[in-house]
């Protein structure tokens, strides 16, 4: 199974032309977000004047997290990197040992990371009534932490919990980390030494490699030569207490050693991260909710993603087919982006489409400031009752779809 688009994508053509500088980029995005609904919008539903955001790993780089395809992304710097696939995780005890050992080392850095200016700028845009909802490919939960009142759909799941592949019960990742630490005291001691030495503090990939570590996206830390085979992980506590019946009606079996580590003679009770792993299908309810989010808005703003994964690209394609204006703010190329900007009106200044080749943390804070200075935020705050009602309705949107 091949990972798509691991090499550099073609350099983008900025649109409009003046978006090659920060002031021009901010002006174009301001025009995009505040423009009236496009006359080309087909079958408008929900709020055709609002914008839905589709975000990716690029927006969390400023929080100290690695991305996949950016200038310093894992696919660029570590050509041999290959993520674990779902079928491998399910079938191979040794593969799970390796996965959880690397996740154990990487969790602390991910756990202490915080949302950055991009996430809080999205909150401001939501408060102004410009952004209706967010669809994110990220699993770091920064969106919901920064703007809990804006409905956020986590397309690829989240790392804040682990889930049993048998009974599907979840438990917090923090508690799971404690269990891993108790089962693996030597690894816990090594992690403590790594933290004390500052090996996990630096955001410079060269410095991390010099200290013997390779930090990859989604809380994965590769330690070349590490004895991954010695790592142990716990069983699902629900399945351990009450082994469920298998799909064929037979009784499953969950066995642990004297300290609670899952044993390979077990036929159930495997815990996985609550993310969509490579090769795993997105839940049908999540897929449907993401389509409703696109259909319920009038514009699409793409932030910090190359749209290399089909699950994200198809949503941008859906927006295009609906006639929604699309703006892309991403440093570097985007999959098939020329298709999104065909037949734009001559002389348009961002109302019908925007392409900016810059980092989101450089542009969005300035955009918020410009809107505030223009009085846009004050204008919308004056209609507080309407905005509050709309926000309450939006907050229920994804919950209702996923219930």
DRENDO-1510 file (C-alpha; in Angstrom, 1 decimal, always signed):
<recs>
REC; n; res; u; v; w
REC; 1; UNK; +0.0; +0.0; +0.0 .
REC; 2; UNK; +1.6; +3.3; -1.2 .
REC; 3; UNK; +1.5; +6.5; +0.8 .
REC; 4; UNK; +0.3; +9.2; -1.6 .
REC; 5; UNK; +2.2; +12.4; -2.4 .
REC; 6; UNK; +5.3; +12.0; -0.2 .
REC; 7; UNK; +7.4; +14.1; -2.6 .
REC; 8; UNK; +7.1; +17.9; -3.1 .
REC; 9; UNK; +4.1; +19.1; -4.9 .
REC; 10; UNK; +4.3; +21.7; -7.7 .
REC; 11; UNK; +4.8; +25.3; -6.4 .
REC; 12; UNK; +1.5; +27.2; -6.3 .
REC; 13; UNK; +0.3; +30.2; -8.4 .
REC; 14; UNK; -0.8; +32.8; -5.9 .
REC; 15; UNK; -4.3; +34.3; -6.5 .
REC; 16; UNK; -4.9; +37.3; -6.7 .
REC; 17; UNK; -1.4; +38.4; -7.7 .
REC; 18; UNK; -0.9; +40.7; -4.8 .
REC; 19; UNK; -1.1; +37.9; -2.3 .
REC; 20; UNK; +2.6; +37.4; -2.7 .
REC; 21; UNK; +3.0; +39.8; +0.2 .
REC; 22; UNK; +1.5; +39.8; +3.7 .
REC; 23; UNK; -0.7; +42.9; +3.3 .
REC; 24; UNK; -2.1; +41.6; +0.0 .
REC; 25; UNK; -2.8; +38.2; +1.4 .
REC; 26; UNK; -4.7; +39.7; +4.4 .
REC; 27; UNK; -6.7; +41.9; +2.1 .
REC; 28; UNK; -7.7; +39.1; -0.2 .
REC; 29; UNK; -8.8; +36.8; +2.6 .
REC; 30; UNK; -10.8; +39.7; +4.1 .
REC; 31; UNK; -12.6; +40.1; +0.8 .
REC; 32; UNK; -13.2; +36.3; +0.6 .
REC; 33; UNK; -14.7; +36.0; +4.1 .
REC; 34; UNK; -16.9; +39.0; +3.9 .
REC; 35; UNK; -18.2; +38.7; +0.4 .
REC; 36; UNK; -21.9; +37.9; -0.1 .
REC; 37; UNK; -22.8; +34.4; -1.1 .
REC; 38; UNK; -21.6; +33.4; -4.6 .
REC; 39; UNK; -24.3; +33.4; -7.3 .
REC; 40; UNK; -22.7; +30.2; -8.6 .
REC; 41; UNK; -23.5; +28.3; -5.3 .
REC; 42; UNK; -25.8; +25.4; -6.1 .
REC; 43; UNK; -28.5; +24.2; -3.8 .
REC; 44; UNK; -27.7; +26.6; -0.9 .
REC; 45; UNK; -28.6; +25.2; +2.5 .
REC; 46; UNK; -27.7; +26.2; +6.1 .
REC; 47; UNK; -25.9; +29.5; +6.0 .
REC; 48; UNK; -24.6; +30.3; +2.5 .
REC; 49; UNK; -22.8; +33.4; +3.8 .
REC; 50; UNK; -20.6; +31.5; +6.2 .
REC; 51; UNK; -17.4; +29.6; +5.8 .
REC; 52; UNK; -16.3; +26.1; +6.7 .
REC; 53; UNK; -12.6; +25.5; +7.5 .
REC; 54; UNK; -10.7; +22.3; +6.4 .
REC; 55; UNK; -7.4; +22.2; +8.3 .
REC; 56; UNK; -4.3; +20.0; +8.3 .
REC; 57; UNK; -1.0; +19.3; +10.1 .
REC; 58; UNK; +0.6; +22.5; +8.8 .
REC; 59; UNK; -1.4; +24.7; +11.3 .
REC; 60; UNK; +0.1; +22.8; +14.3 .
REC; 61; UNK; +3.8; +23.2; +13.3 .
REC; 62; UNK; +3.9; +26.5; +15.2 .
REC; 63; UNK; +2.9; +24.5; +18.3 .
REC; 64; UNK; +6.1; +22.4; +17.9 .
REC; 65; UNK; +4.5; +19.4; +16.3 .
REC; 66; UNK; +5.9; +17.7; +13.2 .
REC; 67; UNK; +3.9; +17.6; +9.9 .
REC; 68; UNK; +4.1; +15.1; +7.0 .
REC; 69; UNK; +4.7; +17.1; +3.8 .
REC; 70; UNK; +5.9; +20.6; +4.9 .
REC; 71; UNK; +9.4; +21.9; +4.3 .
REC; 72; UNK; +10.6; +20.2; +7.5 .
REC; 73; UNK; +8.0; +17.4; +7.3 .
REC; 74; UNK; +8.7; +13.8; +8.0 .
REC; 75; UNK; +8.4; +12.6; +4.4 .
REC; 76; UNK; +11.0; +15.2; +3.4 .
REC; 77; UNK; +13.5; +14.6; +6.2 .
REC; 78; UNK; +13.1; +10.9; +6.8 .
REC; 79; UNK; +12.8; +9.2; +3.5 .
REC; 80; UNK; +12.6; +5.8; +5.2 .
REC; 81; UNK; +9.7; +6.7; +7.4 .
REC; 82; UNK; +6.7; +4.4; +7.1 .
REC; 83; UNK; +3.7; +4.6; +9.5 .
REC; 84; UNK; +2.1; +1.5; +10.8 .
REC; 85; UNK; -0.9; +0.3; +8.9 .
REC; 86; UNK; -4.1; -0.7; +10.6 .
REC; 87; UNK; -4.0; -4.4; +9.4 .
REC; 88; UNK; -0.4; -4.7; +10.8 .
REC; 89; UNK; -1.5; -3.2; +14.1 .
REC; 90; UNK; -4.3; -5.7; +14.4 .
REC; 91; UNK; -2.4; -8.8; +13.3 .
REC; 92; UNK; +1.0; -8.4; +14.9 .
REC; 93; UNK; +1.8; -8.3; +18.6 .
REC; 94; UNK; +5.4; -7.2; +17.9 .
REC; 95; UNK; +4.1; -4.4; +15.7 .
REC; 96; UNK; +1.9; -3.2; +18.5 .
REC; 97; UNK; +4.8; -3.3; +20.9 .
REC; 98; UNK; +6.8; -1.1; +18.6 .
REC; 99; UNK; +3.9; +1.3; +18.0 .
REC; 100; UNK; +3.1; +1.8; +21.7 .
REC; 101; UNK; +6.8; +2.1; +22.7 .
REC; 102; UNK; +7.3; +5.0; +20.2 .
REC; 103; UNK; +4.0; +6.5; +21.2 .
REC; 104; UNK; +5.0; +6.3; +24.9 .
REC; 105; UNK; +8.1; +8.3; +24.2 .
REC; 106; UNK; +6.2; +10.9; +22.1 .
REC; 107; UNK; +3.1; +11.4; +24.2 .
REC; 108; UNK; +4.7; +13.9; +26.6 .
REC; 109; UNK; +5.7; +16.3; +23.9 .
REC; 110; UNK; +2.3; +16.1; +22.3 .
REC; 111; UNK; +0.5; +16.4; +25.6 .
REC; 112; UNK; +2.3; +19.6; +26.7 .
REC; 113; UNK; +1.9; +21.3; +23.3 .
REC; 114; UNK; -0.7; +24.0; +23.1 .
REC; 115; UNK; -2.9; +25.6; +20.4 .
REC; 116; UNK; -1.2; +28.5; +18.6 .
REC; 117; UNK; -2.2; +31.8; +17.0 .
REC; 118; UNK; -3.9; +30.1; +14.1 .
REC; 119; UNK; -6.3; +28.2; +16.3 .
REC; 120; UNK; -7.2; +31.3; +18.3 .
REC; 121; UNK; -7.6; +33.3; +15.1 .
REC; 122; UNK; -10.2; +30.7; +14.0 .
REC; 123; UNK; -12.0; +31.4; +17.3 .
REC; 124; UNK; -12.0; +35.1; +16.6 .
REC; 125; UNK; -13.4; +34.4; +13.1 .
REC; 126; UNK; -16.1; +32.3; +14.6 .
REC; 127; UNK; -17.0; +35.0; +17.2 .
REC; 128; UNK; -17.4; +37.4; +14.3 .
REC; 129; UNK; -19.9; +35.0; +12.7 .
REC; 130; UNK; -17.7; +34.4; +9.6 .
REC; 131; UNK; -16.8; +30.7; +10.4 .
REC; 132; UNK; -19.6; +28.3; +10.9 .
REC; 133; UNK; -17.7; +25.0; +11.5 .
REC; 134; UNK; -14.3; +23.3; +11.3 .
REC; 135; UNK; -13.3; +20.0; +9.7 .
REC; 136; UNK; -9.8; +19.0; +10.8 .
REC; 137; UNK; -7.5; +16.2; +9.8 .
REC; 138; UNK; -5.5; +16.8; +12.9 .
REC; 139; UNK; -5.6; +14.5; +15.9 .
REC; 140; UNK; -4.1; +16.9; +18.4 .
REC; 141; UNK; -7.5; +18.3; +19.7 .
REC; 142; UNK; -6.2; +21.9; +19.5 .
REC; 143; UNK; -9.2; +23.2; +17.6 .
REC; 144; UNK; -11.7; +22.1; +20.3 .
REC; 145; UNK; -9.4; +23.4; +23.0 .
REC; 146; UNK; -9.0; +26.9; +21.4 .
REC; 147; UNK; -12.6; +27.4; +20.2 .
REC; 148; UNK; -15.0; +25.0; +22.0 .
REC; 149; UNK; -18.0; +26.9; +20.8 .
REC; 150; UNK; -17.3; +26.3; +17.1 .
REC; 151; UNK; -18.4; +22.8; +16.0 .
REC; 152; UNK; -15.3; +20.8; +15.1 .
REC; 153; UNK; -15.3; +17.5; +13.3 .
REC; 154; UNK; -12.2; +15.4; +13.8 .
REC; 155; UNK; -12.0; +13.6; +10.5 .
REC; 156; UNK; -9.2; +11.3; +11.4 .
REC; 157; UNK; -10.0; +10.9; +15.1 .
REC; 158; UNK; -8.0; +12.1; +18.1 .
REC; 159; UNK; -5.1; +11.0; +20.2 .
REC; 160; UNK; -6.6; +12.1; +23.6 .
REC; 161; UNK; -8.1; +8.6; +24.1 .
REC; 162; UNK; -7.5; +4.9; +23.2 .
REC; 163; UNK; -10.2; +2.6; +22.1 .
REC; 164; UNK; -10.7; -1.2; +22.3 .
REC; 165; UNK; -11.0; -2.8; +18.9 .
REC; 166; UNK; -13.4; -5.5; +20.3 .
REC; 167; UNK; -15.9; -3.6; +22.6 .
REC; 168; UNK; -15.1; -0.1; +21.3 .
REC; 169; UNK; -15.0; +1.4; +24.8 .
REC; 170; UNK; -12.6; +4.4; +25.2 .
REC; 171; UNK; -10.3; +5.5; +28.0 .
REC; 172; UNK; -8.3; +8.6; +28.4 .
REC; 173; UNK; -4.8; +8.6; +26.9 .
REC; 174; UNK; -3.3; +10.1; +30.1 .
REC; 175; UNK; -4.4; +7.1; +32.2 .
REC; 176; UNK; -3.2; +4.7; +29.5 .
REC; 177; UNK; +0.2; +6.5; +29.6 .
REC; 178; UNK; +0.4; +5.8; +33.3 .
REC; 179; UNK; -0.4; +2.1; +32.7 .
REC; 180; UNK; +2.4; +1.9; +30.1 .
REC; 181; UNK; +4.8; +3.5; +32.6 .
REC; 182; UNK; +4.0; +1.0; +35.3 .
REC; 183; UNK; +4.4; -1.9; +32.9 .
REC; 184; UNK; +7.7; -0.6; +31.5 .
REC; 185; UNK; +9.8; +0.9; +34.3 .
REC; 186; UNK; +13.1; +0.8; +32.3 .
REC; 187; UNK; +11.4; +2.7; +29.4 .
REC; 188; UNK; +9.9; +5.2; +31.9 .
REC; 189; UNK; +13.3; +5.8; +33.4 .
REC; 190; UNK; +14.7; +6.4; +29.9 .
REC; 191; UNK; +11.9; +8.9; +29.1 .
REC; 192; UNK; +12.6; +10.7; +32.3 .
REC; 193; UNK; +16.3; +11.0; +31.4 .
REC; 194; UNK; +15.3; +12.2; +27.9 .
REC; 195; UNK; +13.1; +14.9; +29.4 .
REC; 196; UNK; +15.8; +16.0; +31.8 .
REC; 197; UNK; +18.4; +16.3; +29.0 .
REC; 198; UNK; +16.1; +18.5; +26.9 .
REC; 199; UNK; +16.0; +15.9; +24.1 .
REC; 200; UNK; +12.3; +16.4; +23.7 .
REC; 201; UNK; +12.2; +20.2; +24.2 .
REC; 202; UNK; +13.9; +21.3; +21.0 .
REC; 203; UNK; +11.8; +21.8; +17.9 .
REC; 204; UNK; +14.9; +21.6; +15.7 .
REC; 205; UNK; +14.9; +18.2; +13.9 .
REC; 206; UNK; +18.6; +18.3; +13.5 .
REC; 207; UNK; +19.1; +18.8; +17.2 .
REC; 208; UNK; +16.7; +15.9; +18.0 .
REC; 209; UNK; +18.5; +13.6; +15.6 .
REC; 210; UNK; +21.8; +14.6; +17.2 .
REC; 211; UNK; +20.3; +13.4; +20.5 .
REC; 212; UNK; +19.4; +10.1; +19.0 .
REC; 213; UNK; +15.7; +10.7; +18.3 .
REC; 214; UNK; +13.5; +11.1; +15.3 .
REC; 215; UNK; +10.2; +12.9; +16.0 .
REC; 216; UNK; +7.4; +12.1; +13.6 .
REC; 217; UNK; +3.8; +13.4; +13.4 .
REC; 218; UNK; +1.1; +12.3; +15.8 .
REC; 219; UNK; +3.3; +11.7; +18.8 .
REC; 220; UNK; +5.6; +9.2; +17.3 .
REC; 221; UNK; +9.3; +9.1; +18.4 .
REC; 222; UNK; +11.7; +6.7; +16.7 .
REC; 223; UNK; +14.7; +5.6; +18.7 .
REC; 224; UNK; +17.0; +3.7; +16.3 .
REC; 225; UNK; +18.3; +0.5; +17.9 .
REC; 226; UNK; +15.8; +0.6; +20.8 .
REC; 227; UNK; +14.6; -2.8; +22.2 .
REC; 228; UNK; +11.0; -2.4; +21.2 .
REC; 229; UNK; +10.4; -6.1; +21.7 .
REC; 230; UNK; +10.7; -5.7; +25.4 .
REC; 231; UNK; +7.8; -3.2; +25.6 .
REC; 232; UNK; +4.5; -4.2; +27.2 .
REC; 233; UNK; +1.0; -2.8; +26.9 .
REC; 234; UNK; -2.2; -3.4; +28.9 .
REC; 235; UNK; -5.4; -5.1; +27.9 .
REC; 236; UNK; -8.8; -3.4; +27.6 .
REC; 237; UNK; -10.1; -3.4; +31.2 .
REC; 238; UNK; -13.7; -3.9; +30.1 .
REC; 239; UNK; -12.9; -7.0; +28.0 .
REC; 240; UNK; -10.6; -8.3; +30.8 .
REC; 241; UNK; -13.4; -8.1; +33.3 .
REC; 242; UNK; -16.1; -9.4; +31.0 .
REC; 243; UNK; -14.8; -11.0; +27.8 .
REC; 244; UNK; -17.4; -10.4; +25.1 .
REC; 245; UNK; -18.7; -12.7; +22.4 .
REC; 246; UNK; -17.0; -12.6; +19.0 .
REC; 247; UNK; -19.0; -11.8; +15.9 .
REC; 248; UNK; -19.4; -15.5; +15.2 .
REC; 249; UNK; -20.9; -16.0; +18.7 .
REC; 250; UNK; -17.9; -17.7; +20.2 .
REC; 251; UNK; -16.5; -16.7; +23.6 .
REC; 252; UNK; -13.4; -14.4; +23.4 .
REC; 253; UNK; -10.4; -14.8; +25.7 .
REC; 254; UNK; -8.4; -12.0; +27.3 .
REC; 255; UNK; -5.2; -13.1; +29.2 .
REC; 256; UNK; -2.7; -10.9; +31.0 .
REC; 257; UNK; +0.5; -11.6; +32.9 .
REC; 258; UNK; +0.9; -11.0; +36.6 .
REC; 259; UNK; +1.4; -7.2; +36.1 .
REC; 260; UNK; -1.5; -6.8; +33.6 .
REC; 261; UNK; +0.2; -6.9; +30.3 .
REC; 262; UNK; -1.8; -8.2; +27.3 .
REC; 263; UNK; -0.8; -11.7; +26.3 .
REC; 264; UNK; -0.7; -13.0; +22.7 .
REC; 265; UNK; -2.9; -16.0; +23.5 .
REC; 266; UNK; -5.8; -13.5; +23.9 .
REC; 267; UNK; -8.4; -13.2; +21.2 .
REC; 268; UNK; -9.8; -9.8; +22.3 .
REC; 269; UNK; -9.0; -6.7; +24.3 .
REC; 270; UNK; -6.5; -4.9; +22.0 .
REC; 271; UNK; -6.4; -1.2; +22.6 .
REC; 272; UNK; -5.6; +1.2; +19.7 .
REC; 273; UNK; -5.4; +5.0; +19.5 .
REC; 274; UNK; -8.7; +6.7; +18.8 .
REC; 275; UNK; -7.5; +7.8; +15.4 .
REC; 276; UNK; -8.0; +6.6; +11.9 .
REC; 277; UNK; -4.8; +4.7; +11.2 .
REC; 278; UNK; -3.4; +4.3; +7.7 .
REC; 279; UNK; -5.4; +1.7; +5.8 .
REC; 280; UNK; -8.4; +2.1; +8.2 .
REC; 281; UNK; -11.7; +3.3; +6.9 .
REC; 282; UNK; -13.3; +6.5; +8.3 .
REC; 283; UNK; -16.5; +5.9; +10.2 .
REC; 284; UNK; -19.6; +6.3; +8.0 .
REC; 285; UNK; -21.2; +8.8; +10.4 .
REC; 286; UNK; -18.1; +11.0; +10.4 .
REC; 287; UNK; -17.9; +10.9; +6.6 .
REC; 288; UNK; -21.6; +11.9; +6.4 .
REC; 289; UNK; -21.2; +14.7; +8.9 .
REC; 290; UNK; -18.2; +16.1; +7.0 .
REC; 291; UNK; -20.3; +16.2; +3.9 .
REC; 292; UNK; -23.1; +18.0; +5.7 .
REC; 293; UNK; -20.6; +20.6; +7.0 .
REC; 294; UNK; -19.5; +21.4; +3.4 .
REC; 295; UNK; -23.1; +21.5; +2.2 .
REC; 296; UNK; -24.2; +23.7; +5.1 .
REC; 297; UNK; -21.8; +26.6; +4.3 .
REC; 298; UNK; -21.2; +28.8; +1.3 .
REC; 299; UNK; -17.4; +29.0; +1.2 .
REC; 300; UNK; -14.4; +26.7; +2.0 .
REC; 301; UNK; -11.2; +27.9; +3.6 .
REC; 302; UNK; -8.4; +25.4; +3.5 .
REC; 303; UNK; -5.7; +25.9; +6.1 .
REC; 304; UNK; -2.3; +24.1; +6.4 .
REC; 305; UNK; -2.9; +21.1; +4.3 .
REC; 306; UNK; -1.7; +19.8; +1.0 .
REC; 307; UNK; -5.0; +17.8; +0.6 .
REC; 308; UNK; -2.8; +14.7; -0.1 .
REC; 309; UNK; -5.2; +12.3; +1.7 .
REC; 310; UNK; -8.3; +11.4; -0.3 .
REC; 311; UNK; -10.6; +11.9; +2.7 .
REC; 312; UNK; -9.7; +15.7; +2.7 .
REC; 313; UNK; -9.4; +16.2; -1.0 .
REC; 314; UNK; -12.8; +14.8; -1.7 .
REC; 315; UNK; -14.3; +17.4; +0.6 .
REC; 316; UNK; -12.6; +20.2; -1.3 .
REC; 317; UNK; -13.8; +18.6; -4.5 .
REC; 318; UNK; -17.3; +18.5; -3.2 .
REC; 319; UNK; -17.1; +22.2; -2.4 .
REC; 320; UNK; -16.0; +22.9; -5.9 .
REC; 321; UNK; -18.8; +20.9; -7.4 .
REC; 322; UNK; -21.3; +22.9; -5.3 .
REC; 323; UNK; -19.9; +26.2; -6.7 .
REC; 324; UNK; -18.4; +27.3; -3.4 .
REC; 325; UNK; -15.6; +29.8; -3.5 .
REC; 326; UNK; -12.4; +28.3; -2.2 .
REC; 327; UNK; -9.5; +29.9; -0.4 .
REC; 328; UNK; -6.3; +27.9; +0.3 .
REC; 329; UNK; -3.7; +29.2; +2.8 .
REC; 330; UNK; -0.9; +26.7; +2.8 .
REC; 331; UNK; +2.9; +26.9; +2.6 .
REC; 332; UNK; +3.8; +24.7; -0.4 .
REC; 333; UNK; +1.9; +23.0; -3.1 .
REC; 334; UNK; -1.6; +21.4; -2.8 .
REC; 335; UNK; -2.9; +18.3; -4.6 .
REC; 336; UNK; -4.7; +19.3; -7.8 .
REC; 337; UNK; -5.1; +22.9; -6.7 .
REC; 338; UNK; -5.2; +24.3; -10.2 .
REC; 339; UNK; -8.6; +22.7; -10.6 .
REC; 340; UNK; -10.0; +24.8; -7.7 .
REC; 341; UNK; -9.2; +28.1; -9.4 .
REC; 342; UNK; -10.3; +27.7; -13.0 .
REC; 343; UNK; -12.6; +30.2; -14.6 .
REC; 344; UNK; -12.3; +32.8; -11.8 .
REC; 345; UNK; -13.8; +36.2; -12.8 .
REC; 346; UNK; -11.2; +38.6; -14.3 .
REC; 347; UNK; -10.1; +41.2; -11.8 .
REC; 348; UNK; -11.6; +39.5; -8.7 .
REC; 349; UNK; -9.8; +40.5; -5.5 .
REC; 350; UNK; -10.4; +37.4; -3.5 .
REC; 351; UNK; -14.2; +37.3; -3.4 .
REC; 352; UNK; -14.3; +34.3; -5.7 .
REC; 353; UNK; -11.0; +32.5; -4.8 .
REC; 354; UNK; -7.7; +32.9; -2.9 .
REC; 355; UNK; -4.4; +31.0; -3.0 .
REC; 356; UNK; -1.7; +32.1; -0.5 .
REC; 357; UNK; +1.7; +30.5; -0.2 .
REC; 358; UNK; +2.4; +31.4; +3.4 .
REC; 359; UNK; +2.1; +29.9; +6.9 .
REC; 360; UNK; -1.3; +30.3; +8.6 .
REC; 361; UNK; +0.3; +31.7; +11.8 .
REC; 362; UNK; +1.8; +34.6; +9.7 .
REC; 363; UNK; -1.5; +35.5; +8.0 .
REC; 364; UNK; -4.5; +34.8; +10.2 .
REC; 365; UNK; -3.7; +37.0; +13.2 .
REC; 366; UNK; -3.2; +40.0; +10.8 .
REC; 367; UNK; -6.5; +39.1; +9.1 .
REC; 368; UNK; -8.3; +39.2; +12.5 .
REC; 369; UNK; -6.8; +42.6; +13.3 .
REC; 370; UNK; -7.8; +44.0; +10.0 .
REC; 371; UNK; -11.4; +42.9; +10.4 .
REC; 372; UNK; -11.5; +44.3; +13.9 .
REC; 373; UNK; -10.0; +47.6; +12.8 .
REC; 374; UNK; -12.6; +47.9; +10.0 .
REC; 375; UNK; -15.4; +47.6; +12.6 .
REC; 376; UNK; -16.5; +44.2; +11.4 .
REC; 377; UNK; -16.3; +42.6; +14.8 .
REC; 378; UNK; -18.2; +45.4; +16.4 .
REC; 379; UNK; -20.9; +45.3; +13.8 .
REC; 380; UNK; -21.6; +41.6; +14.5 .
REC; 381; UNK; -21.4; +41.9; +18.3 .
REC; 382; UNK; -24.3; +44.3; +18.1 .
REC; 383; UNK; -26.6; +41.5; +17.1 .
REC; 384; UNK; -25.6; +39.4; +20.1 .
REC; 385; UNK; -28.9; +37.5; +20.4 .
REC; 386; UNK; -28.9; +36.3; +16.8 .
REC; 387; UNK; -25.3; +35.3; +17.0 .
REC; 388; UNK; -25.8; +33.4; +20.3 .
REC; 389; UNK; -28.8; +31.5; +18.9 .
REC; 390; UNK; -26.8; +30.6; +15.7 .
REC; 391; UNK; -23.9; +29.5; +17.8 .
REC; 392; UNK; -26.0; +27.3; +20.0 .
REC; 393; UNK; -27.6; +25.7; +16.9 .
REC; 394; UNK; -24.2; +25.1; +15.4 .
REC; 395; UNK; -22.8; +23.6; +18.6 .
REC; 396; UNK; -25.4; +20.8; +18.3 .
REC; 397; UNK; -24.8; +20.1; +14.7 .
REC; 398; UNK; -22.0; +17.5; +14.7 .
REC; 399; UNK; -23.2; +15.9; +18.0 .
REC; 400; UNK; -26.6; +15.3; +16.4 .
REC; 401; UNK; -25.1; +13.8; +13.3 .
REC; 402; UNK; -22.8; +11.5; +15.2 .
REC; 403; UNK; -25.4; +10.3; +17.8 .
</recs>
